[in-house]
Structure formats: C-alpha cells, structure tokens
Amino acid sequence: MKKVSEEQHTLHTVHGLRSLLHGFASLEQNHGFRMQLDLNESLAYTLRMFLHGLKLS
C-alpha cells in the first residue's frame, strides 16, 4: 500500500465515512433493507467496524 500523508489519511477517512453514511441513508430511504433487523443497530455495528478498521491502519 502506498504511504500517504496525515492530511491524505484524514481526507480518505472522511471520504469513506461520508460514502458509508450516504449509502446507508440511501438504502434506508429507498426501502433497500428488507431484512427484519434493527436499522439503528445495523448502523451502529457498521460504524464500529469502520472505526475498528481505522485502528488497524
């Protein structure tokens, strides 16, 4: 993996988080989640996994 500056790391992180949230919101708005799962719980889980991935990078 290519070495990135602290600023680039921050920008990539924000870009990824915004994409994740936008996708989740779009799916929710368009009734794309058809399983019987709590959406708030799903979002919290997804955000925890995103943050966990940041700790590993």
Secondary structure, DSSP 8 states (H G I E B T S, - for coil): -----HHHHHHHHHHHHHHHHHHHHHHHHTT---SS--HHHHHHHHHHHHHHHHHH-
